[in-house]
Amino acid sequence: RKKKLEAEGLFDKSIKKEIPYLPEIIGVVTSPSGAVIQDILHRLSDRFPRKVLLWPVAVQGERCAPDVAAAINGFNRLTPGGAMPRPELIIVARGGGSIEDLWGFNEESVVRAAAESEIPLISAVGHETDTTLIDFASDLRAPTPTAAAEYAVPVRADLMGWLSSMDERRVRSLSTGLEIKRQRLKDLSRGLPAPDELVAMSTQRLDSISERLPRALITVSNNKRTILLQTSAGLRGSLLKNKLVDRSEAINRFVKSIQSNMKVIIQRNQSALESLERLRQTLGYEATLQRGYAVIRNENGGIVTSVKVADVSKSLEIEFQDGKTSLYK
C-alpha cells in the first residue's frame, strides 16, 4: 500500500505546504475524551492561546478511518468567513497504542485526505517510535500530540521579546540616522555664508549699479553731443541740418537703448535679490519649525542639544511653528 501511494506522488515533498507561523484558528481531529485533547489545549494555552475547533472522531476500530477522513475533508469544505470558521491549521492526533490500534491511520482514505488537504496538516499519531502512513502524507509529523501543539504556535513571551528588541533597534536606528543628518546639516551650513550677508552683498551691488548707470548715461550722451557739434562746425547749412537731424535721431535711439538695458539689468538684480531672500528664509530655523521640528532653550536662552543639558536645566522653553511653551522642574 505504501509503495502504491508513494508511486502516485502522495508523499512528495514538493506538494507539502508550509505550516503557518501563528494560525488564528486550529482544527483538531481526535477523540473528545482522553488525555490527547487536554494535552494539546494545555500546551497551546501555555505557549500562545489560540481558538481551537475540535472535530470528534473515533481514533481506533472500524470507525477510525472513515471518521478521520471525513473530519479532514470537512474542515477543508468550510468557507472562510462562514458561520463555522475555517481553521488555518489542522492537527490529527492520537496517543500511543498497538499496531492494531493505530491501523486506521494507515488506511488509504485517511492518507488521501491528508495529502489532498488544502489546509496545512500536522500528524501526531502515537509515540515518537510509532509511524503510520498519514505521517508521510502530512505536511509535518510531530512525535507526540504535545509536540504538535508546540509546532503549531510560538512561545508568546519569546515573540513579544523579539518584537520589543526589534522596536528598540528601530528606534536606535532612527535616532542614529537623525543625528547623522543633523550633523551633516551643521557641516554644510558652516560652508555657506550667512543669509543676511548674501542679501546685504546683493543689495550693495544693486545700489552701486543704480548709482553708476545714470552718470554713465549722461557721460555718453555728452560725448556724443560734443562729437556732433565738432563735426557740424565744418558743414554747410543744409547739409549740417541733415547731419544734425540724423545724429540727433541716433543719439535718441542710443539713449533709449541704454535706458532699456539699464531696466533689464535692474530687473535681473532685483530677481537675484528676491532669490537670495527666499534662500535666507529656507535656511532660517523658522522653515525647520514648519516641517514639524521644535527648538528647545534653557533658562538662559541657550539651545538645548542633548538630554544631559536638559537634565541640568531649571526650566525649558519649547518653540513650535505656532508658538512657545515652557516647562518648569
Backbone bond lengths (Angstrom), bond angles and torsions (degrees), N, CA, C in turn:
res aa  C-N    CA-C-N  psi(-1)  N-CA   C-N-CA  omega(-1)  CA-C   N-CA-C  phi
1 R - - - 1.467 - - 1.529 111.40 -
2 K 1.331 115.65 -42.93 1.470 119.10 -179.79 1.521 110.51 -61.60
3 K 1.337 117.18 -44.25 1.468 120.25 -179.25 1.522 111.15 -63.19
4 K 1.318 116.16 -39.55 1.460 120.09 179.98 1.526 110.78 -62.98
5 L 1.328 116.50 -48.98 1.469 120.58 -178.97 1.526 111.36 -66.89
6 E 1.330 115.11 -35.86 1.470 118.98 178.53 1.520 110.59 -66.70
7 A 1.340 116.43 -37.73 1.461 120.81 178.83 1.523 111.35 -64.85
8 E 1.319 116.60 -28.88 1.465 120.16 177.71 1.533 112.26 -77.43
9 G 1.320 117.17 -7.01 1.469 120.50 178.44 1.507 114.56 87.48
10 L 1.345 118.24 12.57 1.462 120.41 -177.45 1.522 112.57 -71.05
11 F 1.331 116.98 -16.68 1.466 119.70 -179.17 1.532 112.51 -105.22
12 D 1.330 117.57 3.78 1.473 120.47 -175.90 1.531 111.29 -61.20
13 K 1.319 115.35 137.53 1.467 120.29 177.81 1.527 111.69 -67.49
14 S 1.333 115.98 -25.08 1.468 119.49 -176.57 1.528 112.80 -66.76
15 I 1.336 117.34 -21.23 1.467 119.19 -178.13 1.532 112.07 -98.63
16 K 1.309 116.45 -2.00 1.467 119.21 -178.40 1.524 110.02 -73.77
17 K 1.327 115.74 141.25 1.469 122.50 -176.34 1.524 110.40 -98.41
18 E 1.321 114.93 151.88 1.465 120.42 179.47 1.533 110.04 -75.08
19 I 1.317 116.07 137.91 1.466 121.07 178.18 1.528 108.73 -75.35
20 P 1.342 119.13 127.18 1.467 120.28 -179.62 1.526 111.21 -61.69
21 Y 1.334 116.03 145.80 1.467 120.33 -175.34 1.528 112.04 -68.34
22 L 1.311 117.75 -43.63 1.464 120.88 -177.56 1.531 108.92 -142.90
23 P 1.339 117.61 78.48 1.471 119.77 -177.90 1.524 111.36 -65.29
24 E 1.321 115.76 141.29 1.467 120.44 178.86 1.530 110.72 -75.53
25 I 1.338 116.04 -39.73 1.470 121.22 -178.24 1.529 108.33 -128.50
26 I 1.338 116.51 132.91 1.468 122.10 -179.98 1.525 108.10 -118.79
27 G 1.338 115.48 126.33 1.455 120.16 175.53 1.524 110.01 -93.62
28 V 1.324 117.63 130.93 1.467 122.18 -178.87 1.527 108.82 -117.20
29 V 1.325 115.49 126.34 1.468 122.30 177.82 1.520 107.33 -107.93
30 T 1.315 117.38 105.53 1.463 121.84 -179.33 1.518 109.01 -166.84
31 S 1.316 116.06 -178.21 1.466 121.12 177.60 1.531 109.38 -73.18
32 P 1.339 117.75 138.60 1.462 119.75 179.73 1.525 112.96 -71.20
33 S 1.328 116.97 -16.90 1.462 121.04 178.53 1.525 108.69 -112.53
34 G 1.291 116.12 160.55 1.446 119.10 179.56 1.521 111.84 104.68
35 A 1.327 114.70 177.75 1.464 120.94 -172.88 1.521 113.23 -81.41
36 V 1.348 118.74 -21.50 1.466 120.84 -172.89 1.519 111.72 -61.15
37 I 1.329 117.91 -53.07 1.465 120.25 -177.79 1.528 110.71 -63.72
38 Q 1.354 116.46 -36.31 1.461 119.43 178.90 1.526 111.21 -67.37
39 D 1.338 116.98 -39.44 1.470 120.18 177.50 1.524 110.95 -62.16
40 I 1.333 116.53 -42.76 1.469 120.49 -179.14 1.526 110.52 -65.15
41 L 1.334 116.75 -47.79 1.468 120.54 -178.92 1.525 111.09 -62.78
42 H 1.329 116.44 -41.71 1.463 120.29 -179.47 1.530 110.94 -64.92
43 R 1.332 116.39 -42.15 1.471 119.40 -178.34 1.525 110.85 -68.86
44 L 1.323 117.56 -39.77 1.468 120.27 176.77 1.523 110.78 -62.69
45 S 1.331 116.70 -40.54 1.466 120.64 179.98 1.523 110.97 -64.10
46 D 1.328 117.43 -38.43 1.466 121.10 179.78 1.520 112.05 -68.52
47 R 1.331 116.59 -38.68 1.468 119.84 -172.89 1.532 112.05 -88.64
48 F 1.319 116.79 -58.85 1.470 120.22 -179.05 1.528 107.07 -161.67
49 P 1.321 119.52 98.43 1.474 121.45 -175.41 1.522 112.16 -54.53
50 R 1.333 115.90 132.73 1.460 123.04 178.50 1.529 109.22 -134.10
51 K 1.333 116.65 163.13 1.457 120.61 174.47 1.531 108.87 -74.81
52 V 1.327 117.05 134.79 1.467 121.75 -177.54 1.531 109.30 -122.85
53 L 1.349 115.48 130.14 1.464 122.02 173.20 1.527 107.86 -108.05
54 L 1.319 117.35 117.91 1.465 121.69 179.43 1.520 109.79 -95.76
55 W 1.351 115.02 124.36 1.476 120.24 172.79 1.534 105.89 -106.11
56 P 1.318 118.08 102.24 1.475 120.18 -174.78 1.527 111.78 -69.77
57 V 1.329 115.53 135.41 1.466 121.14 179.86 1.521 108.85 -142.58
58 A 1.333 114.40 163.23 1.458 119.96 168.99 1.523 107.52 -80.53
59 V 1.322 117.87 132.09 1.464 120.39 -175.75 1.525 111.89 -103.60
60 Q 1.335 117.52 8.91 1.458 121.40 171.81 1.523 108.19 -161.72
61 G 1.312 115.25 162.19 1.451 119.82 -179.85 1.520 112.42 90.68
62 E 1.335 115.77 -171.38 1.459 121.22 -174.33 1.522 112.90 -65.40
63 R 1.331 118.68 -31.83 1.459 121.16 -177.59 1.526 112.92 -81.36
64 C 1.316 117.67 -9.55 1.472 120.25 -173.92 1.523 112.24 -59.83
65 A 1.339 118.09 -58.55 1.470 121.25 -174.91 1.522 112.44 -60.50
66 P 1.342 119.73 -51.22 1.470 118.15 -179.72 1.531 112.76 -63.80
67 D 1.337 116.84 -35.64 1.470 119.12 179.01 1.529 111.56 -65.12
68 V 1.337 116.35 -47.09 1.473 120.45 -176.94 1.526 110.36 -65.94
69 A 1.338 117.24 -44.13 1.471 120.23 179.04 1.524 110.40 -61.75
70 A 1.333 116.82 -42.36 1.467 120.52 179.90 1.526 110.95 -65.44
71 A 1.327 117.27 -36.81 1.467 120.51 -179.99 1.529 111.11 -65.91
72 I 1.335 116.43 -45.49 1.473 119.90 179.09 1.521 110.40 -61.65
73 N 1.336 115.87 -47.54 1.469 119.79 179.04 1.529 111.37 -64.56
74 G 1.339 116.10 -36.36 1.461 119.93 -179.80 1.519 112.18 -64.71
75 F 1.317 117.45 -43.34 1.466 120.17 177.05 1.527 110.82 -60.88
76 N 1.327 116.96 -39.28 1.463 120.72 -178.94 1.523 112.53 -69.45
77 R 1.349 116.74 -25.53 1.464 119.31 -179.58 1.528 112.55 -81.08
78 L 1.317 117.82 -12.05 1.466 120.42 178.40 1.525 110.13 -66.56
79 T 1.333 115.24 143.79 1.467 121.07 -177.81 1.528 110.22 -98.43
80 P 1.328 118.17 131.22 1.469 119.77 176.38 1.527 110.52 -57.11
81 G 1.323 116.83 131.96 1.456 120.53 -179.49 1.509 113.90 84.19
82 G 1.342 117.38 3.88 1.452 120.10 -178.93 1.521 112.00 -82.08
83 A 1.342 115.26 -174.87 1.466 120.32 -179.65 1.522 110.58 -61.25
84 M 1.328 116.88 -40.25 1.459 122.26 174.36 1.529 107.69 -103.50
85 P 1.313 119.24 115.05 1.468 120.71 -175.70 1.520 112.24 -63.50
86 R 1.305 116.08 146.30 1.471 122.09 -179.88 1.530 108.87 -89.83
87 P 1.330 118.64 125.43 1.468 119.79 -179.00 1.530 111.50 -68.97
88 E 1.312 115.01 155.04 1.462 121.17 176.79 1.526 111.47 -95.28
89 L 1.333 116.69 -9.34 1.463 122.55 179.51 1.526 108.42 -152.23
90 I 1.352 115.90 142.68 1.468 121.45 177.30 1.528 108.69 -117.32
91 I 1.325 116.00 135.05 1.469 121.86 172.37 1.527 107.75 -116.67
92 V 1.346 116.68 121.07 1.466 122.09 174.09 1.521 106.45 -102.62
93 A 1.332 117.54 116.08 1.465 119.93 -170.18 1.522 112.02 -134.20
94 R 1.343 112.93 150.05 1.466 121.06 174.16 1.516 107.37 -160.03
95 G 1.330 116.61 147.68 1.452 120.59 176.88 1.522 111.46 -73.92
96 G 1.316 115.60 -179.24 1.458 120.24 -178.08 1.518 112.58 -70.28
97 G 1.321 115.29 164.72 1.458 120.44 179.55 1.517 110.41 177.97
98 S 1.318 115.50 -176.16 1.460 120.29 179.53 1.522 110.37 -75.88
99 I 1.332 116.06 171.04 1.457 120.71 177.85 1.523 110.14 -58.95
100 E 1.327 116.19 -39.39 1.459 119.57 179.63 1.530 110.87 -64.86
101 D 1.342 116.51 -39.50 1.467 119.91 -179.73 1.526 111.62 -64.61
102 L 1.332 116.44 -35.35 1.467 121.22 -176.29 1.522 112.80 -91.31
103 W 1.326 117.90 -0.46 1.464 119.92 -170.02 1.536 113.02 -62.90
104 G 1.299 117.78 -29.35 1.462 119.27 -179.60 1.526 112.95 -58.40
105 F 1.331 117.96 -26.30 1.460 121.73 -179.23 1.529 112.15 -83.93
106 N 1.341 116.48 1.39 1.460 121.78 172.45 1.521 111.83 -98.71
107 E 1.321 116.93 -8.43 1.456 120.20 -175.57 1.536 110.78 -67.72
108 E 1.338 114.53 146.40 1.467 121.21 -175.71 1.524 112.05 -60.41
109 S 1.320 118.39 -37.90 1.469 120.60 -178.27 1.527 111.31 -62.96
110 V 1.335 116.28 -37.81 1.468 120.56 179.02 1.526 110.36 -70.07
111 V 1.328 116.22 -43.96 1.467 120.57 -178.96 1.524 110.35 -62.63
112 R 1.333 117.20 -44.24 1.473 120.16 -179.62 1.536 110.78 -65.07
113 A 1.318 116.61 -41.15 1.468 119.40 179.54 1.530 110.71 -62.07
114 A 1.339 117.09 -40.47 1.468 120.72 179.62 1.523 111.20 -67.36
115 A 1.340 116.81 -43.11 1.466 120.48 -178.04 1.521 111.85 -68.50
116 E 1.336 116.97 -34.50 1.464 121.09 -176.36 1.530 113.17 -90.05
117 S 1.318 117.30 -2.07 1.468 120.47 -178.33 1.531 110.72 -63.61
118 E 1.327 116.11 128.22 1.465 120.58 175.57 1.527 111.38 -76.36
119 I 1.328 115.97 -22.17 1.467 121.16 177.82 1.527 108.22 -88.94
120 P 1.333 119.65 131.50 1.468 120.94 177.37 1.531 110.74 -53.64
121 L 1.350 115.65 140.89 1.462 120.55 -171.86 1.524 110.53 -131.11
122 I 1.341 115.80 132.14 1.466 122.70 173.99 1.526 107.76 -108.99
123 S 1.336 116.26 128.44 1.465 120.05 175.83 1.528 108.63 -99.35
124 A 1.333 116.31 136.56 1.470 122.08 178.73 1.523 107.27 -142.81
125 V 1.325 115.24 71.92 1.462 121.72 -174.14 1.519 109.06 -108.46
126 G 1.327 116.77 120.21 1.444 121.43 177.54 1.516 112.61 78.49
127 H 1.336 113.91 -161.03 1.459 120.50 177.92 1.522 109.70 -93.06
128 E 1.332 115.78 -179.58 1.465 120.21 -175.22 1.526 111.58 -60.96
129 T 1.320 117.26 -32.01 1.474 120.33 -177.78 1.522 112.64 -82.49
130 D 1.328 117.13 -11.16 1.467 120.55 -179.96 1.525 110.09 -85.90
131 T 1.331 116.28 137.46 1.465 121.21 178.03 1.519 109.12 -134.61
132 T 1.335 115.11 128.98 1.463 120.98 176.16 1.522 108.39 -125.23
133 L 1.335 116.64 166.55 1.465 120.02 -175.22 1.528 112.80 -65.88
134 I 1.332 118.01 -25.92 1.466 118.81 177.83 1.524 111.13 -63.43
135 D 1.358 116.83 -26.26 1.466 120.25 178.58 1.524 111.27 -64.19
136 F 1.340 117.50 -32.58 1.467 121.11 179.50 1.528 111.29 -77.16
137 A 1.328 116.70 -29.46 1.465 119.93 -177.06 1.524 112.63 -88.77
138 S 1.331 117.52 -20.67 1.469 120.46 -178.04 1.529 110.14 -71.75
139 D 1.318 115.35 163.70 1.470 120.11 178.42 1.523 111.63 -77.77
140 L 1.334 116.95 -23.82 1.466 121.19 177.67 1.518 108.38 -155.58
141 R 1.349 116.43 135.58 1.467 120.72 177.54 1.520 108.86 -102.78
142 A 1.336 116.36 131.70 1.461 121.85 175.06 1.522 108.17 -108.81
143 P 1.330 118.48 140.29 1.472 119.86 -177.42 1.520 113.20 -68.07
144 T 1.347 117.32 -26.98 1.464 121.70 -179.88 1.525 109.23 -144.29
145 P 1.328 118.84 161.40 1.468 120.78 174.92 1.529 112.85 -58.60
146 T 1.336 116.98 -37.64 1.468 119.68 177.49 1.522 110.73 -62.83
147 A 1.327 116.26 -41.56 1.468 119.83 178.08 1.523 111.03 -64.46
148 A 1.330 117.46 -33.91 1.467 120.38 178.01 1.522 110.45 -61.29
149 A 1.340 116.98 -41.30 1.464 120.24 176.92 1.525 110.77 -63.79
150 E 1.332 116.74 -36.77 1.466 120.29 178.68 1.524 111.07 -68.08
151 Y 1.342 116.92 -36.83 1.464 119.90 176.92 1.532 111.34 -69.08
152 A 1.328 116.68 -27.06 1.468 120.48 -172.31 1.522 112.93 -75.03
153 V 1.340 117.93 -35.43 1.474 120.43 -175.67 1.522 109.87 -138.12
154 P 1.332 117.54 152.04 1.465 120.78 174.90 1.527 110.32 -80.86
155 V 1.332 116.09 174.46 1.462 120.76 174.10 1.526 108.13 -80.52
156 R 1.326 116.59 124.46 1.469 120.99 -175.58 1.531 111.53 -57.01
157 A 1.329 116.84 -44.40 1.463 120.01 -177.89 1.523 110.79 -62.53
158 D 1.348 116.25 -40.84 1.469 119.36 178.58 1.521 110.87 -63.97
159 L 1.339 116.02 -42.29 1.462 119.83 -179.69 1.524 111.13 -64.80
160 M 1.337 117.04 -43.74 1.461 120.24 178.97 1.523 110.95 -64.23
161 G 1.340 116.32 -38.08 1.465 119.22 176.92 1.511 111.82 -63.88
162 W 1.334 115.79 -40.81 1.473 119.45 178.92 1.524 110.59 -65.05
163 L 1.344 116.65 -43.31 1.464 119.83 178.90 1.524 110.96 -62.62
164 S 1.344 116.56 -40.37 1.465 120.01 178.55 1.518 110.62 -63.70
165 S 1.344 116.02 -41.23 1.465 119.86 178.42 1.519 111.35 -63.53
166 M 1.348 116.52 -42.07 1.460 119.81 178.42 1.524 111.46 -64.29
167 D 1.335 116.27 -36.82 1.464 119.83 179.53 1.528 110.71 -67.11
168 E 1.344 115.97 -40.76 1.464 119.10 177.95 1.526 110.79 -63.91
169 R 1.327 116.31 -41.53 1.467 119.43 178.34 1.520 110.99 -63.59
170 R 1.346 116.68 -38.41 1.464 119.87 179.13 1.524 110.81 -64.50
171 V 1.347 115.98 -43.21 1.469 119.58 -179.86 1.524 110.39 -63.99
172 R 1.340 116.12 -43.38 1.473 118.97 179.24 1.518 110.91 -62.99
173 S 1.322 116.26 -40.65 1.462 119.98 -179.75 1.520 111.05 -64.14
174 L 1.343 116.56 -43.36 1.464 119.83 178.83 1.522 111.13 -64.41
175 S 1.344 116.78 -41.53 1.465 120.18 -179.78 1.517 110.89 -64.43
176 T 1.338 115.72 -42.72 1.464 119.18 179.13 1.521 111.01 -64.16
177 G 1.338 116.59 -43.86 1.465 119.74 178.98 1.510 111.97 -62.21
178 L 1.344 116.23 -39.87 1.468 119.99 179.73 1.518 110.66 -65.70
179 E 1.339 116.77 -40.75 1.464 119.73 -179.98 1.522 111.15 -66.35
180 I 1.339 116.72 -38.35 1.468 119.95 178.20 1.522 110.42 -63.58
181 K 1.331 116.53 -43.73 1.470 119.77 179.75 1.523 110.99 -66.82
182 R 1.352 116.78 -36.89 1.468 119.62 178.71 1.537 110.36 -64.53
183 Q 1.357 115.46 -43.10 1.462 118.68 179.04 1.519 111.17 -66.39
184 R 1.329 116.20 -37.60 1.462 120.33 178.10 1.527 110.86 -62.34
185 L 1.326 116.31 -40.30 1.461 120.51 178.25 1.522 110.83 -64.50
186 K 1.342 116.32 -39.88 1.463 119.26 177.54 1.526 110.92 -63.49
187 D 1.338 116.23 -43.66 1.467 119.75 -179.96 1.525 111.12 -61.71
188 L 1.333 116.23 -41.48 1.463 119.35 179.62 1.526 111.48 -67.38
189 S 1.337 115.93 -37.17 1.469 118.53 -177.42 1.521 111.98 -67.47
190 R 1.357 116.42 -27.42 1.465 118.58 179.15 1.520 111.73 -66.62
191 G 1.328 116.52 -28.87 1.459 119.82 -178.40 1.512 114.06 -85.37
192 L 1.321 118.05 -2.65 1.459 121.36 -179.27 1.519 110.48 -105.77
193 P 1.325 117.51 140.88 1.465 118.79 173.71 1.520 109.84 -66.82
194 A 1.325 115.08 156.66 1.460 119.51 179.35 1.524 109.83 -61.45
195 P 1.336 118.36 140.05 1.471 120.56 179.69 1.525 113.00 -55.30
196 D 1.335 117.30 -38.43 1.469 119.92 179.23 1.522 111.24 -63.34
197 E 1.347 115.96 -36.10 1.465 119.29 179.20 1.526 110.64 -67.43
198 L 1.347 116.93 -40.55 1.464 119.89 178.42 1.527 111.18 -61.02
199 V 1.307 116.11 -44.07 1.466 119.90 179.97 1.517 110.72 -65.79
200 A 1.345 116.90 -41.48 1.468 120.34 -178.96 1.525 111.32 -64.06
201 M 1.354 116.41 -41.30 1.466 120.04 -179.88 1.528 110.76 -63.65
202 S 1.315 116.42 -44.53 1.468 119.23 -179.14 1.526 111.15 -67.99
203 T 1.331 116.51 -37.50 1.471 119.56 177.43 1.521 111.00 -62.88
204 Q 1.329 115.77 -41.05 1.468 120.04 179.78 1.524 110.76 -64.75
205 R 1.346 116.77 -41.83 1.466 120.05 178.90 1.523 110.58 -63.78
206 L 1.316 116.97 -41.43 1.458 120.52 -179.91 1.527 111.08 -64.87
207 D 1.332 116.37 -41.71 1.468 119.69 178.07 1.522 111.08 -62.98
208 S 1.346 115.85 -41.27 1.465 119.82 -178.94 1.524 111.27 -64.29
209 I 1.358 115.74 -43.22 1.471 119.26 179.10 1.523 110.65 -65.40
210 S 1.318 116.73 -40.32 1.468 120.36 -179.84 1.526 111.68 -63.14
211 E 1.334 115.65 -33.58 1.469 118.96 179.13 1.526 111.83 -75.53
212 R 1.330 117.82 -37.03 1.468 120.67 -174.68 1.522 112.83 -77.91
213 L 1.324 117.41 -32.98 1.464 119.37 -174.33 1.534 113.54 -61.48
214 P 1.323 120.36 -46.88 1.476 118.13 178.91 1.533 112.94 -61.08
215 R 1.332 115.60 -40.05 1.468 118.26 179.82 1.521 110.82 -65.36
216 A 1.331 115.70 -40.60 1.463 118.84 178.98 1.519 111.03 -64.40
217 L 1.311 116.51 -38.25 1.463 120.70 179.15 1.532 110.96 -63.55
218 I 1.315 116.19 -43.17 1.475 120.15 179.16 1.524 110.71 -64.98
219 T 1.338 116.41 -42.13 1.465 120.39 -179.34 1.519 111.08 -62.29
220 V 1.324 116.82 -46.92 1.470 120.25 -179.98 1.521 110.66 -63.21
221 S 1.314 116.58 -41.30 1.464 120.08 179.76 1.526 111.48 -63.02
222 N 1.317 116.32 -42.31 1.474 120.00 178.74 1.521 111.54 -64.77
223 N 1.333 115.71 -41.09 1.467 118.92 179.46 1.521 110.87 -62.47
224 K 1.309 116.96 -43.18 1.465 120.26 179.21 1.536 110.89 -64.75
225 R 1.306 116.12 -38.90 1.468 119.76 -179.74 1.543 110.24 -66.31
226 T 1.321 116.08 -39.31 1.468 119.72 179.09 1.518 110.69 -63.71
227 I 1.326 115.93 -44.89 1.469 119.47 178.63 1.516 110.61 -60.97
228 L 1.299 116.65 -39.63 1.459 121.31 179.89 1.527 111.18 -64.00
229 L 1.305 116.19 -43.18 1.470 119.61 179.85 1.524 111.44 -66.06
230 Q 1.319 116.10 -39.91 1.461 119.69 179.66 1.521 110.89 -65.68
231 T 1.282 116.90 -37.93 1.467 120.56 -179.29 1.521 111.00 -71.94
232 S 1.321 115.76 -38.90 1.467 119.17 -176.31 1.529 113.26 -71.22
233 A 1.330 117.83 -16.94 1.472 120.88 -178.20 1.519 111.45 -64.10
234 G 1.305 118.92 -31.45 1.468 121.67 -177.34 1.508 113.29 -97.35
235 L 1.325 118.45 9.29 1.455 120.35 -177.34 1.520 111.11 -104.82
236 R 1.344 116.27 154.00 1.463 121.14 176.50 1.520 110.22 -74.61
237 G 1.302 116.27 167.46 1.464 122.43 -172.04 1.517 114.24 -55.48
238 S 1.348 116.65 -57.96 1.468 119.18 -175.64 1.518 111.13 -65.98
239 L 1.350 115.26 -42.62 1.462 119.10 179.48 1.523 110.47 -66.37
240 L 1.341 113.30 -39.19 1.462 118.00 178.88 1.529 111.05 -60.37
241 K 1.339 113.98 -41.51 1.458 118.39 -179.12 1.528 110.95 -62.29
242 N 1.351 115.35 -44.14 1.469 119.04 179.55 1.528 111.58 -63.46
243 K 1.342 114.85 -45.17 1.461 119.04 179.38 1.535 111.17 -62.21
244 L 1.326 114.36 -39.55 1.463 118.99 -178.95 1.533 111.20 -63.79
245 V 1.336 114.06 -42.11 1.464 118.12 178.47 1.526 110.66 -62.48
246 D 1.354 115.23 -45.35 1.469 119.26 -179.46 1.523 111.11 -61.23
247 R 1.355 114.28 -46.00 1.465 117.38 -178.72 1.538 111.79 -65.78
248 S 1.319 115.81 -36.85 1.472 119.45 179.18 1.525 110.81 -63.54
249 E 1.341 114.65 -42.44 1.465 117.99 178.13 1.528 111.15 -64.38
250 A 1.342 115.34 -39.99 1.467 119.22 178.74 1.519 110.84 -62.90
251 I 1.348 114.05 -41.68 1.469 118.01 179.43 1.521 110.29 -63.50
252 N 1.322 116.15 -42.43 1.468 119.59 179.75 1.527 111.51 -61.71
253 R 1.350 115.17 -41.92 1.468 118.43 178.39 1.531 110.98 -63.89
254 F 1.344 114.50 -40.65 1.464 118.89 -179.38 1.534 111.15 -64.88
255 V 1.339 114.75 -42.27 1.468 119.36 179.21 1.534 110.25 -61.97
256 K 1.339 116.09 -43.84 1.467 119.51 178.66 1.529 111.28 -62.56
257 S 1.368 115.22 -39.11 1.467 119.16 178.75 1.523 110.67 -63.14
258 I 1.351 115.02 -43.43 1.466 119.30 179.20 1.528 110.27 -62.37
259 Q 1.312 115.95 -43.17 1.465 119.91 179.88 1.531 111.64 -62.81
260 S 1.343 115.63 -41.59 1.467 119.95 179.27 1.521 110.93 -64.14
261 N 1.357 115.22 -44.91 1.464 119.39 179.46 1.520 110.99 -63.18
262 M 1.333 115.90 -40.35 1.460 119.64 179.75 1.535 109.99 -61.99
263 K 1.334 117.41 -39.91 1.462 121.58 179.76 1.529 110.82 -63.94
264 V 1.363 115.93 -41.77 1.468 120.24 179.43 1.520 110.32 -63.21
265 I 1.356 115.49 -44.17 1.468 119.52 -178.73 1.518 110.63 -63.19
266 I 1.331 116.02 -42.52 1.466 119.60 179.87 1.534 110.32 -63.89
267 Q 1.346 117.43 -40.56 1.465 120.67 179.40 1.529 111.28 -64.35
268 R 1.358 115.93 -40.75 1.463 119.20 179.37 1.526 110.75 -63.19
269 N 1.315 115.86 -44.43 1.463 118.92 -179.88 1.524 111.41 -66.90
270 Q 1.331 116.16 -34.13 1.459 119.39 177.14 1.530 110.40 -65.62
271 S 1.369 117.01 -40.62 1.468 121.09 177.65 1.525 110.75 -63.82
272 A 1.354 115.17 -41.36 1.464 119.00 178.31 1.518 110.66 -62.53
273 L 1.319 116.23 -40.34 1.459 120.63 179.16 1.531 110.72 -63.27
274 E 1.335 116.89 -41.77 1.465 120.50 179.14 1.528 110.98 -65.92
275 S 1.350 117.52 -38.06 1.469 121.01 178.00 1.523 110.64 -63.35
276 L 1.336 115.75 -42.13 1.464 119.62 179.27 1.528 111.04 -65.35
277 E 1.316 116.12 -35.51 1.468 119.18 178.30 1.540 110.33 -66.05
278 R 1.348 115.86 -39.53 1.472 118.40 177.41 1.525 110.59 -65.58
279 L 1.353 116.52 -38.22 1.465 120.21 177.00 1.521 110.58 -62.60
280 R 1.347 115.88 -40.75 1.462 119.39 179.31 1.532 110.67 -61.84
281 Q 1.333 115.52 -41.18 1.462 119.09 -179.93 1.527 111.13 -66.93
282 T 1.357 116.78 -37.07 1.474 120.68 179.90 1.524 111.34 -66.86
283 L 1.356 116.02 -41.04 1.456 120.14 -178.46 1.521 112.16 -76.80
284 G 1.293 118.54 -17.65 1.456 121.44 -179.77 1.523 111.15 -69.38
285 Y 1.308 116.89 155.32 1.468 119.81 -176.06 1.517 112.71 -70.36
286 E 1.366 117.33 -18.31 1.465 118.45 178.70 1.534 110.95 -60.55
287 A 1.336 115.93 -38.37 1.472 118.95 178.32 1.523 110.84 -64.64
288 T 1.331 116.68 -35.90 1.460 120.50 176.96 1.525 110.89 -63.23
289 L 1.345 116.49 -39.84 1.469 119.74 177.49 1.520 111.13 -61.82
290 Q 1.339 116.63 -37.55 1.472 120.55 -179.60 1.522 111.69 -63.42
291 R 1.351 118.18 -22.28 1.466 121.31 -178.88 1.525 111.71 -89.97
292 G 1.351 118.24 10.19 1.453 120.56 173.94 1.517 114.66 102.77
293 Y 1.361 119.19 1.02 1.450 120.80 178.63 1.537 110.21 -87.32
294 A 1.325 116.77 172.25 1.459 121.94 178.50 1.524 109.05 -138.97
295 V 1.333 116.86 153.97 1.468 123.28 177.48 1.521 107.68 -110.19
296 I 1.339 116.61 127.56 1.465 122.07 -179.02 1.525 108.57 -110.73
297 R 1.324 116.69 127.23 1.468 122.43 178.98 1.529 108.86 -121.84
298 N 1.372 115.72 149.84 1.464 119.88 175.50 1.511 110.35 -88.12
299 E 1.339 115.55 -172.26 1.473 119.44 -175.43 1.540 112.67 -65.63
300 N 1.354 116.70 -18.01 1.466 120.15 178.67 1.521 112.38 -93.85
301 G 1.314 116.66 2.07 1.461 119.73 -179.36 1.520 113.33 86.50
302 G 1.335 117.34 2.86 1.462 120.10 179.75 1.513 111.87 -78.66
303 I 1.336 117.31 149.88 1.462 122.19 179.69 1.527 109.57 -73.31
304 V 1.344 116.65 131.42 1.463 122.01 177.72 1.526 107.97 -94.54
305 T 1.364 115.80 117.46 1.472 119.96 -175.56 1.515 113.02 -114.62
306 S 1.348 118.55 2.65 1.459 119.53 -178.83 1.517 110.05 -152.30
307 V 1.333 115.89 161.35 1.471 121.55 177.48 1.523 110.59 -64.16
308 K 1.340 117.04 -35.87 1.457 121.21 -178.81 1.525 110.88 -60.39
309 V 1.342 116.58 -45.12 1.471 120.54 179.19 1.519 109.98 -66.89
310 A 1.343 117.73 -38.14 1.464 120.77 -179.75 1.524 111.29 -64.64
311 D 1.351 116.35 -37.28 1.467 119.57 -177.25 1.525 112.44 -65.16
312 V 1.346 117.89 -32.75 1.477 120.24 -176.61 1.522 111.71 -92.66
313 S 1.309 118.48 -1.45 1.464 120.94 -179.86 1.528 109.85 -82.66
314 K 1.329 116.18 140.68 1.469 120.81 179.65 1.522 111.06 -74.47
315 S 1.298 115.49 -36.54 1.462 119.67 179.02 1.522 109.01 -146.54
316 L 1.319 115.91 156.73 1.458 121.35 -179.12 1.525 109.26 -128.95
317 E 1.316 115.21 139.43 1.466 120.94 174.30 1.527 107.84 -114.79
318 I 1.334 117.11 124.16 1.468 122.28 -178.19 1.523 108.38 -109.71
319 E 1.336 114.70 123.33 1.462 119.76 -179.15 1.519 109.32 -106.42
320 F 1.346 116.76 121.59 1.454 123.29 174.46 1.528 108.89 -104.09
321 Q 1.297 116.19 179.28 1.466 119.45 -178.78 1.508 112.49 -68.86
322 D 1.380 116.55 -21.52 1.460 118.44 -178.35 1.527 113.49 -111.56
323 G 1.350 118.17 11.90 1.452 119.38 176.61 1.515 112.36 151.70
324 K 1.341 116.09 -172.51 1.452 122.30 -177.34 1.530 109.95 -123.55
325 T 1.352 114.46 155.33 1.451 121.03 173.60 1.510 108.18 -144.16
326 S 1.336 117.73 156.44 1.461 122.29 -174.67 1.522 110.36 -121.08
327 L 1.334 114.95 147.57 1.459 122.88 175.62 1.520 108.12 -123.25
328 Y 1.329 116.68 132.56 1.467 121.45 -179.61 1.525 108.67 -119.46
329 K 1.319 115.22 139.22 1.459 119.74 179.52 1.537 110.73 -91.78
